[in-house]
Amino acid sequence: MKNGLTVSLSIMAGLLLGSTSALAKEVIETASLVGFGTAKYTPEFKHFDYVNPEAPKGGSITYAEVGTYDSFNRYASRGVSVAGADEMYDTLFAPASDEIDSYYPLIAEKVRYADDFSWMEIDINPKARFHDGEPITAKDVAFTFDKFMTEGVPQFRVFYKDVKSVTAVSPLTARVEMSVANREKLFSLVEGMNVLPEHYWKDKKLSEPLNEPPIGSSAYKVTSYQSGQSVTYSRVKDYWAADLPVNVGRHNFDTIRYDYYRDDTVTLEAFKAGEYDFRQENVAKFWATLYEGNNFDDGYIKKEEIPHEIPQAMQAFVFNTQRPVFSDVRVREALNYAMDFEWMNKTLFYNQYSRTRSFFQNTPYEAKGLPTPAELNYLEPLKDKIPARVFTESYQPPVTDGSGRVRAQSRKAFALLKAAGWELKNQVMTNVKTGEPLAFELLIYSPTSERIAIPLQKNLKQLGIEMKIRTVDTTQYIKRLRDRDFDMVSSGYSANAYPTQNLLIAWNSNYLDSTYNTAGVQDPAIDALTEQIAAHQQDPAALAALGPALDRVLQWNFFVIPQWHLSKFRVATWDKFDRPAVRPKYALGVDTWWVDTAKAAKLPEKRR
């Protein structure tokens, strides 16, 4: 066993450990948890390779956020949580940013688990403390699980339904019992569990917003805020875990501040004027045309493009397939022909982007060419439930000549719509049976989203289709997303470095109530493939076939109109930071940066 110790126990020893079986089991003890592949770091590692262990502490960094917030509870089912809320609590284990799925001790010191994955015991570091000085105990771990199961988001309860219990078997040892043995769910629960303080949360509902900062446990805590406008986190000077290997060289700023602005245009102007320090740009036009001025000319602001090989998310216009207008795959495919990416990339994006075509973009699991024999082993049994083109064509989003004229694409769209029961009457696409026009609403919350939606709206209009663009504030947007009260959103699906059981939450019909299943997909073939992926998490050969197989089925169902991606970070900073020579493979790694006092001294006083 990698990075661990394997011991065989007698029947009596197994019973003393509380084994769920009367038969002897092999018990694995380890200081790291690896979901996929092999751990890079040994139990004796001193720090991650991508940090500077001698990085100086001090100084500050200020970020900007668009919108507002009204809660300090990341897990509430209503309201908008404050920036940084998801980092208020430490987890049992911490991920390495240069590995896909490896976790190392933070609150936990080590774990033991049965080789059939029916249980796991977690030993808590006796030094672990919440910010008020109270120790982090096994009771807090058990309380956290129960709190999430009874009051947390619905997808948590569904995803971890196979966990029978989490209990404290001693003050510093928590035990997870599985009703159905499942390695991936057991590991994922323990790897990423934020541990809540029972003494703070026992009289509060996890599903409700908080109007005050809770008691946390991480390297930073809230020290000041103006509700809805700003929040400041300060480094905890006596943070108990500061010298753990997973934290050495990280958390170097004394303060981290988030200021809120009403929209992205105002936010950029504030950055250029010196109101905050760091900006990662997502709008190509801004990057190409607006990053200029005296502070750039004087060398105060540093503009960089940093290449990376990080898997890319499926950013897209997402159909709500629960809406009758989008229930027919032919309608969804027809609307894909209205996206003229080549014209948009040339005219709006300064040729900075590449078209996204896969839900595993920039990974070995991207579906290319025709299915391999290994893929067919999983696809053939589902042949009557999936689009025929999965077997005969390699998916590619429609391509135009970039001229802005999409007549050839429009002809294909008209043919698909006609086959689906629509026809053009008086320049309006009309349902032959009902006489209803083909019209829907795109829900957005950012003016920059409207800019990229207008070309799509224009081309749809030429097809006789009305797409209304509805801009709402972030609070209303999140509520409508949670309530599935939308026709289409400009959103997408997070990047998958490899196929994991998390795909269940995004695509499986058992998780339909989860807002992560944005498209509202209920499909037996996709259910089967995602369940196969969950069942083969430790079989690289199976995943190498299942990933592309699922990708093909998703592609040919046209749940989205794919947008674009960029394989580099566009970053601008007020030039006061330094960073390690090695960047983590799967992140930008700002948590490893520090303030260079010599650089800072050359800047205007407000940004030092």
C-alpha positions as CSV (number, residue, x, y, z in Angstrom):
1,M,0.0,0.0,0.0
2,K,1.4,3.4,-1.0
3,N,2.4,5.8,1.8
4,G,0.8,3.5,4.4
5,L,1.3,0.5,6.6
6,T,-0.7,-2.7,6.0
7,V,-1.3,-5.0,8.9
8,S,-3.3,-8.3,9.3
9,L,-5.4,-8.5,12.4
10,S,-6.7,-11.6,14.1
11,I,-10.4,-12.1,14.6
12,M,-10.2,-10.9,18.2
13,A,-8.2,-7.7,17.2
14,G,-10.8,-7.1,14.5
15,L,-13.6,-7.3,17.0
16,L,-11.8,-5.0,19.4
17,L,-11.5,-2.4,16.7
18,G,-15.2,-2.6,16.1
19,S,-15.1,-4.5,12.8
20,T,-18.5,-4.8,11.1
21,S,-17.7,-8.4,10.3
22,A,-16.9,-11.4,12.5
23,L,-14.3,-12.4,9.9
24,A,-10.7,-11.1,10.1
25,K,-10.0,-8.2,7.8
26,E,-6.9,-6.6,6.6
27,V,-6.7,-3.1,8.0
28,I,-4.8,-0.4,6.2
29,E,-3.3,2.5,8.1
30,T,-2.1,5.5,6.2
31,A,-1.3,9.2,6.5
32,S,-2.6,10.1,3.1
33,L,-5.7,9.4,1.0
34,V,-5.3,8.9,-2.7
35,G,-8.4,8.9,-4.8
36,F,-6.7,8.2,-8.1
37,G,-3.1,7.2,-9.1
38,T,-0.2,7.2,-6.7
39,A,0.7,9.7,-4.0
40,K,3.6,12.0,-4.9
41,Y,4.6,12.9,-1.4
42,T,5.9,10.4,1.2
43,P,4.8,10.5,4.9
44,E,8.0,12.3,5.7
45,F,7.5,15.2,3.3
46,K,8.3,18.7,4.7
47,H,6.4,20.8,2.3
48,F,4.9,20.8,-1.2
49,D,7.3,21.3,-4.1
50,Y,5.5,24.4,-5.4
51,V,6.0,26.5,-2.3
52,N,8.9,28.6,-0.9
53,P,9.3,27.4,2.7
54,E,11.2,30.6,3.5
55,A,8.5,32.9,2.1
56,P,8.2,36.0,4.3
57,K,4.9,36.7,6.1
58,G,3.3,40.1,6.1
59,G,1.5,42.6,3.9
60,S,-1.9,42.4,2.4
61,I,-3.8,41.4,-0.8
62,T,-7.1,42.9,-1.8
63,Y,-9.5,41.3,-4.3
64,A,-12.7,42.5,-5.9
65,E,-16.1,40.7,-6.1
66,V,-19.1,41.7,-8.3
67,G,-22.5,41.9,-6.6
68,T,-23.1,41.7,-2.8
69,Y,-23.5,39.2,0.0
70,D,-25.9,38.7,2.9
71,S,-24.6,35.7,4.7
72,F,-21.5,34.2,6.3
73,N,-22.8,30.7,5.9
74,R,-21.5,28.9,2.8
75,Y,-23.9,26.1,3.2
76,A,-27.2,28.0,3.5
77,S,-30.0,27.1,1.1
78,R,-30.8,30.7,0.6
79,G,-28.9,34.0,0.5
80,V,-25.5,34.8,-1.1
81,S,-22.5,33.9,1.0
82,V,-19.5,36.2,1.4
83,A,-16.4,35.7,-0.6
84,G,-14.0,33.3,1.2
85,A,-16.7,31.7,3.2
86,D,-15.8,28.2,1.9
87,E,-12.3,28.6,3.4
88,M,-13.3,29.5,7.0
89,Y,-13.0,25.9,8.1
90,D,-10.1,23.5,7.7
91,T,-10.7,20.0,6.4
92,L,-9.6,16.7,7.7
93,F,-7.1,16.4,4.9
94,A,-5.7,19.0,2.5
95,P,-5.3,18.5,-1.3
96,A,-2.0,18.9,-3.1
97,S,-2.3,21.3,-6.1
98,D,0.2,19.4,-8.2
99,E,-1.7,16.1,-8.0
100,I,-5.1,15.2,-9.3
101,D,-6.6,13.5,-6.2
102,S,-4.2,13.2,-3.3
103,Y,-4.8,14.4,0.2
104,Y,-2.5,14.9,3.2
105,P,-3.0,15.3,6.9
106,L,-4.5,18.6,8.2
107,I,-7.0,18.1,11.1
108,A,-6.6,14.4,10.8
109,E,-3.2,12.7,11.6
110,K,-3.9,9.4,10.0
111,V,-6.7,6.9,9.2
112,R,-7.3,3.2,9.4
113,Y,-9.8,1.4,7.2
114,A,-10.9,-2.1,6.3
115,D,-9.8,-3.4,3.0
116,D,-13.4,-3.9,2.0
117,F,-14.1,-0.2,2.7
118,S,-16.8,-1.0,5.2
119,W,-15.5,1.4,7.8
120,M,-12.8,3.9,8.5
121,E,-11.4,5.4,11.7
122,I,-9.9,8.9,11.7
123,D,-7.3,10.0,14.3
124,I,-7.6,13.8,15.0
125,N,-4.4,15.8,15.6
126,P,-4.5,16.6,19.4
127,K,-3.2,20.1,18.6
128,A,-6.2,20.9,16.4
129,R,-8.1,24.0,17.6
130,F,-11.0,26.2,16.5
131,H,-10.4,30.0,16.5
132,D,-11.8,30.4,20.0
133,G,-9.3,27.9,21.4
134,E,-11.6,25.0,21.8
135,P,-10.2,21.6,20.7
136,I,-11.4,20.0,17.5
137,T,-12.6,16.6,18.5
138,A,-14.2,13.5,17.1
139,K,-17.5,14.7,18.4
140,D,-17.2,17.7,16.1
141,V,-16.6,15.4,13.2
142,A,-19.7,13.3,14.0
143,F,-21.8,16.4,14.6
144,T,-20.7,17.9,11.2
145,F,-21.8,14.8,9.3
146,D,-25.1,14.6,11.1
147,K,-25.7,18.4,10.5
148,F,-25.1,18.1,6.8
149,M,-27.3,15.0,6.5
150,T,-30.2,16.6,8.3
151,E,-29.9,20.3,7.3
152,G,-27.4,20.5,4.5
153,V,-28.1,20.7,0.7
154,P,-30.1,17.8,-0.7
155,Q,-27.4,16.4,-2.9
156,F,-25.2,15.7,0.2
157,R,-27.9,13.5,1.7
158,V,-28.4,11.6,-1.6
159,F,-24.7,11.3,-2.3
160,Y,-23.8,9.9,1.1
161,K,-26.8,7.8,1.7
162,D,-24.5,4.7,1.9
163,V,-22.8,6.1,5.0
164,K,-24.5,4.4,7.9
165,S,-23.0,6.6,10.7
166,V,-20.2,8.8,11.8
167,T,-19.5,8.5,15.5
168,A,-16.9,9.4,18.1
169,V,-15.3,6.2,19.5
170,S,-12.9,8.3,21.6
171,P,-12.3,12.0,22.1
172,L,-9.8,12.0,19.2
173,T,-11.0,9.1,17.0
174,A,-14.0,9.3,14.7
175,R,-15.4,6.2,13.0
176,V,-17.3,6.0,9.7
177,E,-19.5,3.0,9.2
178,M,-20.8,2.2,5.7
179,S,-24.2,0.5,5.2
180,V,-23.0,-0.2,1.6
181,A,-19.2,-0.5,1.2
182,N,-18.0,2.1,-1.2
183,R,-14.4,3.2,-1.4
184,E,-14.9,6.4,-3.3
185,K,-17.7,7.8,-1.1
186,L,-15.8,6.8,2.0
187,F,-12.7,8.5,0.8
188,S,-14.4,11.6,-0.5
189,L,-16.3,12.1,2.7
190,V,-13.1,12.0,4.8
191,E,-10.9,13.9,2.4
192,G,-12.9,17.0,2.1
193,M,-15.0,17.2,5.2
194,N,-15.0,20.7,6.8
195,V,-15.3,20.2,10.5
196,L,-17.8,22.5,12.2
197,P,-17.6,23.4,15.9
198,E,-20.5,21.7,17.6
199,H,-20.5,24.3,20.4
200,Y,-21.2,27.1,17.9
201,W,-23.6,25.3,15.4
202,K,-25.7,23.1,17.7
203,D,-28.3,25.9,18.2
204,K,-28.2,27.2,14.6
205,K,-29.6,25.8,11.4
206,L,-27.1,25.0,8.7
207,S,-29.6,25.8,6.0
208,E,-30.2,29.3,7.2
209,P,-28.0,32.4,6.4
210,L,-25.7,33.9,9.1
211,N,-25.5,37.6,9.6
212,E,-22.3,37.3,11.6
213,P,-19.0,35.4,11.0
214,P,-19.0,31.9,12.6
215,I,-16.2,30.5,14.7
216,G,-13.8,29.0,12.2
217,S,-10.6,26.9,12.2
218,S,-8.5,27.8,9.2
219,A,-5.4,30.0,8.7
220,Y,-7.6,33.2,8.4
221,K,-10.6,34.6,10.3
222,V,-12.9,37.5,9.7
223,T,-11.7,40.6,11.6
224,S,-13.9,43.3,10.0
225,Y,-16.7,43.7,7.5
226,Q,-19.3,46.0,6.1
227,S,-22.3,43.9,5.3
228,G,-22.7,43.5,1.6
229,Q,-19.8,45.8,0.8
230,S,-16.5,44.3,2.0
231,V,-14.9,41.7,4.3
232,T,-11.4,41.4,5.7
233,Y,-9.7,38.2,6.8
234,S,-6.6,38.3,9.0
235,R,-4.0,35.6,9.4
236,V,-4.4,33.8,12.7
237,K,-1.1,34.4,14.5
238,D,-1.4,31.4,16.7
239,Y,-2.8,29.1,14.0
240,W,-2.2,25.6,15.3
241,A,-1.5,24.1,11.8
242,A,0.9,26.7,10.5
243,D,3.9,24.4,10.5
244,L,2.2,21.3,9.1
245,P,3.7,20.2,5.8
246,V,0.5,21.0,3.9
247,N,0.7,24.7,5.1
248,V,4.4,25.4,5.0
249,G,5.1,28.3,2.6
250,R,1.4,29.1,2.3
251,H,-0.9,31.7,3.9
252,N,1.8,34.4,3.7
253,F,-0.4,37.6,3.7
254,D,-1.4,39.1,7.0
255,T,-4.7,40.2,5.6
256,I,-7.0,39.3,2.7
257,R,-9.7,41.7,1.8
258,Y,-12.6,41.5,-0.7
259,D,-14.3,44.6,-1.9
260,Y,-17.7,44.4,-3.7
261,Y,-18.6,46.4,-6.8
262,R,-21.9,46.6,-8.8
263,D,-20.5,45.3,-12.1
264,D,-17.3,44.2,-13.9
265,T,-16.7,47.4,-15.8
266,V,-16.7,49.4,-12.6
267,T,-14.5,46.8,-11.0
268,L,-11.9,47.0,-13.7
269,E,-11.7,50.8,-13.4
270,A,-11.3,50.5,-9.7
271,F,-8.4,48.1,-10.2
272,K,-6.6,50.5,-12.6
273,A,-7.1,53.3,-10.1
274,G,-5.4,51.3,-7.4
275,E,-8.4,50.2,-5.3
276,Y,-7.3,46.6,-5.1
277,D,-4.3,44.4,-5.9
278,F,-5.1,41.4,-8.0
279,R,-7.3,40.7,-11.0
280,Q,-7.7,37.5,-13.1
281,E,-9.4,38.6,-16.3
282,N,-12.2,36.6,-17.9
283,V,-13.3,39.1,-20.6
284,A,-11.1,39.0,-23.8
285,K,-12.1,42.5,-24.9
286,F,-11.2,44.0,-21.5
287,W,-7.8,42.2,-21.7
288,A,-7.1,43.3,-25.2
289,T,-8.2,47.0,-25.0
290,L,-8.6,48.2,-21.4
291,Y,-5.5,47.2,-19.6
292,E,-3.6,50.4,-20.3
293,G,-3.0,53.8,-18.7
294,N,-0.5,55.6,-16.6
295,N,-0.1,52.9,-13.9
296,F,0.7,50.4,-16.7
297,D,3.1,52.8,-18.3
298,D,4.8,53.6,-15.0
299,G,5.3,49.9,-14.3
300,Y,3.1,49.9,-11.3
301,I,0.7,47.3,-12.7
302,K,2.1,44.0,-14.1
303,K,0.1,42.2,-16.9
304,E,0.9,38.5,-17.5
305,E,-0.4,35.6,-19.5
306,I,0.6,32.4,-17.7
307,P,0.2,29.2,-19.7
308,H,-1.2,26.1,-18.0
309,E,-2.5,22.6,-18.8
310,I,-5.4,22.6,-16.4
311,P,-8.5,20.7,-17.5
312,Q,-11.1,23.1,-18.8
313,A,-14.7,23.5,-17.7
314,M,-17.6,23.2,-20.1
315,Q,-18.6,26.8,-20.1
316,A,-21.8,27.0,-22.1
317,F,-25.4,28.2,-22.7
318,V,-27.2,25.5,-20.8
319,F,-30.7,24.3,-21.7
320,N,-33.1,23.5,-18.9
321,T,-34.4,20.3,-20.5
322,Q,-37.2,20.2,-18.0
323,R,-38.8,23.0,-20.0
324,P,-41.1,21.6,-22.8
325,V,-39.5,23.9,-25.4
326,F,-36.2,22.1,-24.9
327,S,-37.3,18.6,-24.3
328,D,-36.7,17.6,-28.0
329,V,-33.0,17.0,-28.7
330,R,-33.5,18.2,-32.3
331,V,-34.5,21.6,-31.1
332,R,-31.5,21.8,-28.9
333,E,-29.2,20.7,-31.8
334,A,-30.9,23.3,-34.1
335,L,-30.1,26.1,-31.7
336,N,-26.5,25.1,-31.6
337,Y,-26.3,26.2,-35.3
338,A,-27.1,29.8,-34.2
339,M,-23.7,30.1,-32.3
340,D,-21.1,31.7,-34.7
341,F,-18.1,31.1,-32.6
342,E,-15.6,31.9,-35.3
343,W,-17.1,35.4,-35.9
344,M,-17.3,36.0,-32.2
345,N,-13.7,34.9,-31.6
346,K,-12.4,37.2,-34.3
347,T,-14.7,40.2,-33.6
348,L,-15.3,40.1,-29.9
349,F,-12.5,38.0,-28.4
350,Y,-9.4,39.1,-30.4
351,N,-8.8,35.4,-31.4
352,Q,-7.9,34.5,-27.8
353,Y,-10.1,31.5,-27.4
354,S,-10.6,27.9,-28.6
355,R,-14.0,26.3,-28.9
356,T,-14.9,23.9,-26.2
357,R,-16.2,20.5,-27.5
358,S,-15.8,18.1,-24.5
359,F,-16.9,17.7,-20.9
360,F,-13.3,16.5,-20.3
361,Q,-11.5,19.2,-22.3
362,N,-7.7,19.2,-22.0
363,T,-7.7,15.7,-20.5
364,P,-7.0,12.2,-21.8
365,Y,-10.7,11.4,-21.4
366,E,-11.9,13.7,-24.1
367,A,-13.9,11.8,-26.7
368,K,-12.1,11.9,-30.1
369,G,-12.7,10.0,-33.3
370,L,-15.0,7.0,-33.1
371,P,-15.5,4.8,-30.1
372,T,-12.7,2.4,-29.2
373,P,-13.5,-1.3,-28.7
374,A,-13.2,-0.7,-24.9
375,E,-15.7,2.1,-25.1
376,L,-18.1,0.0,-27.2
377,N,-18.2,-2.6,-24.3
378,Y,-20.0,0.0,-22.3
379,L,-22.0,1.7,-25.1
380,E,-23.3,-1.3,-27.0
381,P,-25.6,-2.5,-24.1
382,L,-27.2,1.0,-24.2
383,K,-27.5,1.2,-28.0
384,D,-31.3,1.7,-28.0
385,K,-31.0,4.5,-25.4
386,I,-28.4,6.7,-26.9
387,P,-28.1,8.8,-30.1
388,A,-27.1,6.7,-33.1
389,R,-24.4,9.1,-34.1
390,V,-22.4,8.2,-30.9
391,F,-21.3,5.1,-32.9
392,T,-20.8,6.7,-36.4
393,E,-19.5,10.3,-36.0
394,S,-17.0,12.3,-34.0
395,Y,-18.8,15.2,-32.4
396,Q,-17.7,18.7,-33.4
397,P,-19.6,22.0,-32.7
398,P,-20.7,23.7,-35.9
399,V,-18.0,25.7,-37.7
400,T,-18.6,28.9,-39.7
401,D,-16.3,30.9,-42.0
402,G,-16.2,33.8,-39.5
403,S,-17.9,36.2,-41.9
404,G,-21.0,36.6,-39.7
405,R,-23.2,35.0,-42.4
406,V,-24.6,31.7,-41.2
407,R,-26.9,30.7,-44.1
408,A,-25.5,27.2,-44.4
409,Q,-25.9,26.7,-40.6
410,S,-29.4,28.1,-40.7
411,R,-30.5,25.6,-43.4
412,K,-29.5,22.8,-41.1
413,A,-31.3,24.4,-38.2
414,F,-34.5,24.8,-40.2
415,A,-34.4,21.1,-41.3
416,L,-34.0,20.0,-37.7
417,L,-36.8,22.2,-36.4
418,K,-39.1,21.0,-39.2
419,A,-38.4,17.4,-38.2
420,A,-39.2,18.4,-34.6
421,G,-42.6,19.8,-35.6
422,W,-41.9,23.5,-36.1
423,E,-42.4,25.7,-39.1
424,L,-41.8,29.3,-40.0
425,K,-45.0,31.4,-40.1
426,N,-44.9,35.1,-40.7
427,Q,-41.2,35.0,-39.8
428,V,-42.0,33.3,-36.4
429,M,-40.9,29.8,-35.7
430,T,-44.2,28.1,-34.7
431,N,-45.2,24.8,-33.3
432,V,-47.3,23.0,-35.9
433,K,-49.6,21.3,-33.3
434,T,-50.0,24.1,-30.7
435,G,-49.5,27.2,-32.7
436,E,-47.1,28.5,-30.0
437,P,-44.0,30.5,-31.0
438,L,-40.6,29.2,-30.2
439,A,-39.5,31.7,-27.5
440,F,-37.5,31.4,-24.3
441,E,-35.5,33.5,-21.8
442,L,-31.8,33.5,-21.1
443,L,-31.2,34.3,-17.5
444,I,-27.9,36.1,-16.6
445,Y,-26.5,38.3,-13.9
446,S,-23.6,40.0,-15.5
447,P,-23.5,42.7,-18.3
448,T,-20.6,40.9,-19.8
449,S,-22.8,37.8,-20.3
450,E,-25.2,40.0,-22.2
451,R,-22.5,41.1,-24.6
452,I,-21.7,37.5,-25.6
453,A,-25.4,36.6,-25.8
454,I,-26.5,39.3,-28.2
455,P,-24.9,37.6,-31.3
456,L,-26.7,34.4,-30.4
457,Q,-29.9,36.3,-30.0
458,K,-29.5,37.9,-33.4
459,N,-28.9,34.7,-35.2
460,L,-31.8,33.0,-33.5
461,K,-34.0,35.9,-34.6
462,Q,-33.1,35.1,-38.2
463,L,-34.5,31.6,-37.5
464,G,-37.8,33.1,-36.2
465,I,-36.9,32.3,-32.6
466,E,-37.1,34.9,-29.8
467,M,-34.5,34.7,-27.0
468,K,-35.2,37.3,-24.4
469,I,-32.2,38.3,-22.3
470,R,-33.1,38.8,-18.6
471,T,-30.5,40.3,-16.3
472,V,-31.1,40.0,-12.6
473,D,-28.9,40.5,-9.5
474,T,-26.9,37.7,-8.1
475,T,-29.3,37.0,-5.2
476,Q,-32.2,36.5,-7.6
477,Y,-30.1,34.5,-10.0
478,I,-29.0,32.0,-7.4
479,K,-32.6,31.6,-6.1
480,R,-34.0,31.0,-9.6
481,L,-31.1,28.6,-10.3
482,R,-31.9,26.6,-7.1
483,D,-35.6,26.6,-8.0
484,R,-34.9,25.6,-11.6
485,D,-36.9,28.7,-12.6
486,F,-35.1,29.3,-15.9
487,D,-35.2,28.3,-19.6
488,M,-31.5,28.8,-20.3
489,V,-28.5,30.1,-18.4
490,S,-24.9,31.0,-19.3
491,S,-23.2,28.7,-16.9
492,G,-21.6,25.3,-17.4
493,Y,-20.0,22.3,-15.8
494,S,-16.8,22.3,-13.8
495,A,-13.7,20.6,-15.2
496,N,-13.1,16.9,-14.6
497,A,-9.5,15.9,-14.5
498,Y,-10.7,12.3,-14.6
499,P,-14.1,10.6,-14.4
500,T,-15.2,10.5,-10.8
501,Q,-18.4,9.7,-8.8
502,N,-19.0,13.5,-8.6
503,L,-20.4,13.1,-12.2
504,L,-23.4,11.6,-10.5
505,I,-24.3,14.9,-8.9
506,A,-24.0,16.7,-12.3
507,W,-25.8,14.2,-14.5
508,N,-27.5,11.3,-12.8
509,S,-31.3,11.6,-12.5
510,N,-31.2,10.6,-8.8
511,Y,-29.6,14.0,-8.2
512,L,-32.1,16.0,-10.3
513,D,-33.0,18.2,-7.3
514,S,-29.3,19.3,-7.1
515,T,-28.6,22.6,-8.9
516,Y,-25.4,21.0,-10.2
517,N,-27.6,19.1,-12.6
518,T,-28.2,22.4,-14.3
519,A,-29.7,20.9,-17.5
520,G,-32.2,18.9,-15.5
521,V,-31.1,15.6,-17.2
522,Q,-33.1,12.4,-16.7
523,D,-31.6,9.9,-19.0
524,P,-31.3,6.1,-18.4
525,A,-28.1,5.7,-20.5
526,I,-26.4,8.6,-18.6
527,D,-27.5,7.2,-15.3
528,A,-26.0,3.8,-16.3
529,L,-22.7,5.3,-17.4
530,T,-22.2,7.6,-14.4
531,E,-23.0,4.7,-12.1
532,Q,-20.5,2.5,-13.9
533,I,-17.9,5.3,-13.4
534,A,-18.7,5.4,-9.7
535,A,-18.3,1.7,-9.5
536,H,-14.9,1.7,-11.3
537,Q,-13.0,4.4,-9.5
538,Q,-10.0,2.3,-9.0
539,D,-9.9,0.8,-12.4
540,P,-7.8,3.1,-14.7
541,A,-8.5,0.9,-17.8
542,A,-12.3,1.1,-17.2
543,L,-12.2,4.8,-16.6
544,A,-10.2,5.3,-19.8
545,A,-13.1,3.9,-21.7
546,L,-16.0,5.1,-19.6
547,G,-14.9,8.8,-19.6
548,P,-14.9,9.2,-23.4
549,A,-18.1,7.0,-23.6
550,L,-20.0,9.4,-21.3
551,D,-18.5,12.4,-23.1
552,R,-19.9,11.1,-26.4
553,V,-23.4,10.6,-25.0
554,L,-23.4,14.0,-23.4
555,Q,-22.1,15.7,-26.6
556,W,-24.7,14.1,-28.9
557,N,-27.6,14.9,-26.6
558,F,-26.9,18.6,-27.0
559,F,-27.7,19.6,-23.4
560,V,-25.6,22.8,-24.0
561,I,-24.4,25.2,-26.6
562,P,-20.6,25.0,-25.9
563,Q,-18.7,28.3,-25.6
564,W,-14.9,28.5,-25.4
565,H,-11.9,28.1,-23.2
566,L,-8.4,29.6,-22.7
567,S,-5.4,27.5,-21.6
568,K,-3.7,30.3,-19.8
569,F,-4.2,32.6,-16.9
570,R,-4.7,36.3,-17.7
571,V,-3.5,38.0,-14.6
572,A,-2.8,41.6,-13.7
573,T,-1.4,42.7,-10.3
574,W,-0.1,45.8,-8.7
575,D,3.6,44.8,-8.8
576,K,4.3,44.1,-5.2
577,F,4.2,40.3,-5.2
578,D,6.7,37.5,-5.6
579,R,6.0,33.8,-6.0
580,P,7.8,30.5,-6.0
581,A,9.7,29.4,-9.1
582,V,7.5,26.4,-9.5
583,R,3.8,26.9,-10.0
584,P,1.4,24.1,-8.9
585,K,0.3,22.0,-11.9
586,Y,-3.4,22.4,-11.3
587,A,-3.7,25.9,-9.9
588,L,-2.5,29.4,-10.1
589,G,-1.3,29.1,-6.5
590,V,-1.9,32.6,-5.2
591,D,-1.9,31.1,-1.7
592,T,1.8,30.6,-2.1
593,W,2.6,34.2,-3.1
594,W,4.0,36.8,-0.7
595,V,4.6,40.6,-0.6
596,D,8.0,41.7,-1.7
597,T,8.6,44.7,0.4
598,A,11.2,46.2,-2.0
599,K,8.7,46.1,-4.8
600,A,5.9,47.4,-2.6
601,A,8.0,50.4,-1.5
602,K,8.0,51.6,-5.2
603,L,4.2,51.7,-5.5
604,P,1.8,54.5,-4.5
605,E,1.2,54.4,-0.8
606,K,-2.3,53.0,-1.0
607,R,-1.1,49.8,-2.7
608,R,2.0,49.0,-0.7
